[in-house]
Amino acid sequence: MLPTALLETSASPGNPALNIAIFGGFVLVTMIIVFRASRNNKTAADYYAAGRSFSGPQNGTAIAGDYLSAASFLGICGAIALTGYDGFLYSIGFLVAWLVALLLVAELLRNTGRFTMADVLSFRLKQRPVRIAAATTTLVVCFFYLLAQMAGAGGLVSLLLGIPDKVGQGVVIAVVGGLMIVYVLVGGMKGTTWVQIIKAFLLIVGAGVMTIWVLALNGFNLSTLLDHAVATAGNPDILAPGIKYGVSDITRVDFLSLGLALVLGTAALPHVLMRFYTVPTAKEARRSVVWAIWLIGIFYVFTLVLGFGAAAMIGPEVIAAAPGGANSAAPLLAFELGGPILLGLISAIAFATILAVVAGLTITAAASYAHDIYANVLKKGKAEPGSEVRVARRTVVVIGLVAIAGGILANGQNVAFLVALAFAVAAAANLPTIVYSLFWKKFNTRGALWSMYTGLISSIVLIVFSPVVSGGPTAMIPAADFDIWPLSNPGIVSIPLAFLVGWIASLTQREPEDAAKQSEMEVRSLTGIGAEGAVQH
């Protein structure tokens, strides 16, 4: 989910001073809310799960805010503007992915765990090795996702503020990282959740206003809009499949592989799953599901209109040649519709989107280390009261500094592979173990470890030897050429491989079965009985 393009120009659309003012207003309002929300952050449950105090509608809105990254807004609008039907496949893929996440694992995970994914995976397996493996995959997913978001933030804000040089963009990345650290350090999950709620509201309202505006200019007739898009593009094929993913057999298989990673990876993204620990009951978790599906579904309908609106009013050639390429479609459309003011508002929404996502990623990574590694592995579940939260806050600072440094290093490079790697690792390393743990009684510790490490290693190796890293002008290392794996995403191999290895490893080693634990997990996952405040073994 590439957040924005990486820009190489000093041209700044609109008014940089106005953009700074709108950015500053958003930061000021959210910072006040974060400080107010921080007053009750005393226990681990307060810091990691906001004291489980959010209602279903609130949490559903926050889920939408966490899930709808800048790629959902900037990236998909641009993809539809340039490739039409094939671009809209991203919207469909992301929405279907969310349905799989909600219906397959979300509520079961919430009922079984306390704060992190590792709580579930280690519920009836050996604590130490499983928590270490789960924390490792969680940190890897969050790290690569953070790098892409941070580098994208540098590109977006630098363009809008007219900062062309690498040093200036590095400063922008450092500012974004600093804000992220303050949000999470002070506000914890409660502050992060309110930032995500505000961001979701702004994003959906902003996209809705632009959608109605575009439709009004076309007589509220979608067919008229599509005809104008075809006329401007001079290519009727944008309404038919195949522009991007029908070029060759490899591109078709590549899309299948990407689709698998998106649909299945979303169901195992740690920062998305962690949101379900912030509601008090299973009923509220289900209400979260309903709200999230509606909000996310409505938003992706908006992207269809905005994408073809940009194609009709701006033109694919102009968008492709603009600073930022495809990801400039939504800002250019906003400038065309409402001038500098609307552009500033939409740009602030995109900035808020990045900020909310990186805050969610950061608190997830901090919780994984402090709760899984420090409290349950190093302290063996006997950490002193308050020490876990202190470790989590220190971890936030470390993760923030690493993300800033990594974002500066990744700035100006093709960071698409970082996003693909995050989804591929989540789908291959996390999902098989989650599904087996919840639904297969014979699944054991060796199966979990082999599955997680196989998914992690195979995903990284296949990405390293893929075209997104070397072998082409758009690769991360364009001068090198070691792309022996033809696909850009490893999901079609790494996901089935992780499922297979986990199955074989479990069947080839017998572990003493704990019938009581298995029964407890089954009852809790399906009913939620005993989920509130239960202590893991």
N, C-alpha and C positions, 0 to 999 in steps of 0.2 A: 504494500500500500504506500507507494511513493508519495510523500506529502506535498512537495512542490518541486518545481524545476530548479536547477542550479544555474544561476544567471551570470552573464558575463558582460553586462552593459551598464552604463551610467544613466541610461534613460529611465526616468521615473514618471509613470503615468499619474495623472492627477496632481494633487498638491501635497508634497511631503510634509509640510507643516500641519496640514489638516489631518493627514494620516497619523502623525505622531500624537496629535491631540486626542484622536479617537482611541488609539492604542493606550495612551496614558489614562483616559477615562475608564476604560475597561479594567486596567490593572488596579486603579485606585478603588473602584467599587468592589472588585473581587477580593482585594487585600483586606478591606474592612470586614467583609463577610468571613473571611478565613480567620481573622483575629478574634471575632466574636464566637466563631465555632470552636476555637481552641480552648475555651475556658473549662471545658469538661473532659479534656483528654488526660485522664489519670491512670487508667488501667490499660492492659493490652487489648481488651475488647473495645475500649473507647478509641484507641489509636488505630487498630487494624480494621475494625468493623463498625466504627462510628457508634459504638454502644448498641448496635442493632436497633437503632432508633428511627430509621427511615421507613415511611409507608411504601406500599407497593407502587402507587403512581409516582412518588418521588424517586424511588430506586429505578423504576422503569425508564423515567426520563434521564436519570444519570447513566443508565446502561446505554441508552441511545447516544448520549454525549460521549461516552467512553468508546463506543464502537464506531461511530461516524467520524473517522479521522479526516484530516484534510484531503486525503486521497479520494475519499468518498465525494467530496465537494469539488475540489479542483481537478483531480485526476480523472474521475469518471465523466464529468462535463466535457473535459478536453477530449477524452477517448471517443465519446459519442459525436462530438463536433467533427473529428477527423475521420473516424472509421464507421460512424453510423451504427448499424445493427450490431456489428461485432463489439463496439464500445459498450453498448447497452448490456451485453452479456456479463460485464463486470457487476452492474447493478443487480442483475438476476442472481449471479453467483453469490454476492455478499448477503443478499436477503435470504436465499435458501440456506446459506451457511448459518445464519442466525437461528433459523427454525430448527436446524439439526442440533445446534448447541442447546437451545432451550428444551427441546422435546427429549433429547437423548440423555444429557448428563447434568444440566444445570441444577434442577431441583434436587436430584439425588445427591449431588455433591454438597449442596447447601445443607441438607439434612444430616449428612454423615460427618462432615468436617467441622472445624472450628474457625480457622482463619485462612488456611492455605490449602492448595491442592495436595501437598504432601500429607496432610492430616488424613485424607481419604486413602491415599495409596498405601500408607503405613498402618491403617486401622487394624488389619488382621495379618499383616506381614511383619518381618523383622524391622524394628524401628530405624536403627542406625544406618544400614546400607541403603535402604529405600529412601529415607529422608535426604541423604546426601545426593543420591541420584536425582531425585525430584527437584531439589534445590538447584542442582547444577543445570538441569534443562530449563528451569524457570529463569535463572539468571542469564543464560545464553539467549533465550527468546527476548527477554526484556532489553538486554544490552544491544542486540542488533536492531531491534525496533527503535530504541532510543537514538541510536546513531543516525538512522534515516530521518527521524523526526527533527533532530537537532540541526542536521545539515540542511534539511528542507526549510526550517525556520530561518536560517541564515540567508538562504536564497530569496525567500519571499519578502522578508522585512527589508533586506538590503535593496531590493528592487524598488519597493514602495517608498523608501526613504532616500533613494538616490545615492546609495553607497556602493561604488563599483569595485573597490579594491579588496583583496583578500584579508588585509588587516582589519578593515572596517567590518567586513562580514564576520570575521572572528570575534570582534567586539559584540556584534549583535547576538551571536551564538552564546557568548558568555553571559550576556544580559538575560537571555531566555533561560539559560541554565540556572542563573542566580534566582530568578523569579520562581522557577520550579522548586528549587531547594527551600525557599522561604514558605511557599504554599504547603509543601508536604511536611517540612520540619515543624511548622507552627500548627497547621490545621489538621494534620493526620488525615485519616479517611473521611472524617466529617467535613473538613475544609475542602478536600479534594472533590468530594461528592457535590458540594454546593457549586464549585467552579464548573463541574461537568453539567449540572442542571442548568445553570445560566448559559453555558455554551450551547447546549442542546436547544434551548429556547431561542437563542439568537440565530443559530444556524437554520433551524426549521422555519422560523418567521422570515428571515432574510431570503432564503431560497423560495419561500412561498410568495413573497412580494414580487420577486423577480419573475417567478413563473406566471403569476396573474398578469403582470405587465406585458410579458412576451405574448401570452395568449390574447390579451386585449388588442395588441397591435395586429393580430392576425384574425380578428373577429371571433375569438374564442372557438376557433375551428382548428383542430389538430391537423387535419388533412391540408389545410391552407398553409400551415407552418411547414409541414413536410415538403410541400410543393416549392415553397420559397427556399428551403434548404437545398433541394435538388438543383434549383435554378442558379443559386449563388455558387454552389460547388461545381456545377456543370457536370455532375456525375450521378446518374440515377442509381448507381450501385450502392450508394450509402444507405439505401433502404432495404438492401438485400444482404444476406450473410455471405462472408467469404473475403471481404476486403483485406482483413488482417490475418485471420486464422484459416483461410482456405487456399493460401498461396501454394502450399506443398503438403505432402504427407507429414513431414516433420512438424510443421506449424500446427497441424490438426492434433497430433499427439501431444505437442507442447501445451496446447490449450487444455487438453484433457488432464494433463499432469498439473497444470496451474489450478484448474477447477477443483481437483481432488485436494490440493493443498489448502485452497481457500475455504472450501466447504467443511473439510474435516479439521483443518487447523484452527478455525474460529472456535470450534467446540472444545478446544484444549488450550486456548490462549489464557495464561494465568491471570492477566489483569482484567479480563472480561469475567472469568469465573469467580474471581474474588469479590465482585460486586454482590453476589448472592448471599454473602455472609453479613450484609448490612441491614437485613430485614429481620423482624422478630419471630415470624412464624412461616410455616410452609404456605399458608394461605396468601400471605403477603408476597411470597416469592412467586406464586402463580399470578397474582395481580401484576407483579413486575413484568412477567412474561407478556401479558396482554398489552400493557402500555408500550413496552419496547417494540413489539411486533408492529403495532399501529404506527408509532412514530417513525420507525426505520422504514417501513413500507411506504408511507406517505412521502418521506424524503426521497426515496429512490424513484418514485413517480415524477417528482420535481426534476430530478436530474435528466430525465428523458426530454422534457420540455426545454430545459436550459441548454442541454447539449445541442439539440437541433436548432434552438433559438440562436446560439452562437454561430452555428454553421450558416444560418439564414442571414443574420445581420452583420456578421464579421467576415465569414468565409474561411474555409479550411486552410487555404494558402496563406492568408494573412496571419491566422493563429499559429500555424506551423513556423512561420518566419519571425514571430514576435519573441521578445525576451521571455524565456521560460517555455517556449513551445506550446505543447498541448495544454499544459497546466495554467496557461494565461487566458484560456477561453472564458472562464467565469469572470475574472477581473475585467477583461476587455468588454464583455457583454454588459457588466455593471456600468462601466464608463460610458458605453454607447447609450444605455437607457437613462441614467440619471446623473452623468457627469462626475466631477470630483467627489461630491458628497456621498453618492451611492457607492462609488469605488472605495472611498475611505471606510464606509460602514462594512462593506463586504470583505475588505482586506482585514479589518479588525476582527471580523467573525472567523476568517481563516486563521488569524493569529491566535485567537481564543481557542480554536479547535486544536491547534498544535500544543498549546500550553496545557489544556485539559488532558490530552492523551499522554503527554510526557509525565504529568503529575501522577496519573493512574499507574503508569509503568514503574515509576520510581517507588511509590509506596508498596507496590507488589513485590518488587525486588528486595526492598528493605525488610518487608515482613518475612519473605522466604529465608533470608539469612538469619535475622534475629530470632524468629520463631522456630524454624526447622533446624538450623545449624547450631546457633548459640544455645537456645533454651532446651532443645530436645536431644541434641547430639553431644555438645560439649558439656552442658550442665545436667544431662540425662533427666530432663523434666523437673529439676529441682532448682531452677533459677530463683534468685531472691525477688520479692515483690518490687516492681518498678524497674528492675535491672534490664528486663527484656525491652521495654519501651526506650530506655536510654540507649541501648545498643542499636535499636532500630533507627533512632534519630541520628546517631553517629554514622550509621550505614547510609542514610539518606545523603549526608554531606559527601561521603566518599563516592557514592554512585553518581551524584550530581557533578562532581569534579571530573570523574572519569568520562561521563557523557559529554561534558563540555570539551575536554581534550579530544575525544574521539570524533565529535561533531566537527571540530575545527580541522582535524586531519582528513575527514571524509568530505569536507566542503569542496565543491568543484569537481568531484568524481561522480561516476555513475553509481548511485547508492541503491538502485533497484534490487540488486542481488541481496542486500541486507534485509529488505522486506520479505523477499521470496524465501530467504533462509529462515527468518523468524517463523513464518507460517509453516514451512516444511518441517522444521524442528518440532513445532507444537503438534503438528499432525502425526509425525512419525514417532517422536519420543514420548509424548504425553498421552495421546488419545488411546492407543492400544492398551496401555496399562490402566487407564481410567476405566475403559469398557470392561476389560477382563476383571478388574477388581470389583466392579459393581455387579457383574452378571455371571461370572464363572467361579464356582466354588473350588475347583481344582487348581486355580491360579495360585502360584506360590512366589516366594521371594526371588528365586533364581529367574523365573520367568519375567518378573518385573524388571530386574536389573538388566538382563540380557536385552529385553525389548527396548528399554529406555536408552541404553548406551548404543545399541545397534541403530536405532532411529536417529540419534544425535550424530554419530560418526558418519553414517552413510549419507545423511543430508549434507553435512559439511563437505565431505570429500567430493560428492557429485557436483555441488555448487562450485567448488574450487576449480574443477576441470570442465566447467560449462562455458558457453560463449559469453556469459555476462561478466566473467572475470578476465578473459583474454581472447585474442583472436579476431577482434574487430574494432572499428573506430569508436564505437559506443561502449566498449568494454571498460572495466575498471582499470586494467593494465593494457592499453591498446598496443603497446610496443611488443608485448609478449604473445606467444601462440602455443598454448598447451591445452586447448579446448578439445579433449578427446571424447567428452560426453556431449551429444548434440543438442540436448534439451536445456532450456533455461531454468526449469524447475525440476527437482528430483522426486517430487511427490509420487509419481506413478511407480517408482521403484522402492523408495525408502519406506513408504507407508505400508504396502503389503508385506515387505520384508520384516518390518518391526512386528507386525501382527503374527507372521509365521514363526519368527524366532521366539517370541514370547510363548506361543502355543507349544512348540517343540521343547523348549527349555522346561516348561512346567510339567509336561508329560514324562520327561526323562529323569526327573528327580522327585521322589516322594518326600513331602514334609509332613510332620505330625499335624493333623488337622485340629483346629480349635473350633469345635462345633458351636460353642457358646458365642464366640466372637463372630462367626459367620452368620449365625441367627440374629445377633444384635445388629450387625451391619445391614442385613436385609430388611429388618423391621424399621430401623431408623431411616434408611434411604427411602423407603416407600411411604412411611407415615410421618416422619419428623419427630417421633416420640423420643425424648431424651437428647435431642440435638442442642437445646439451649443450655449452654454452660457446662456441658459434659466434659470430663477430663479424659484425654486419650490414655490408653494403657502404656 
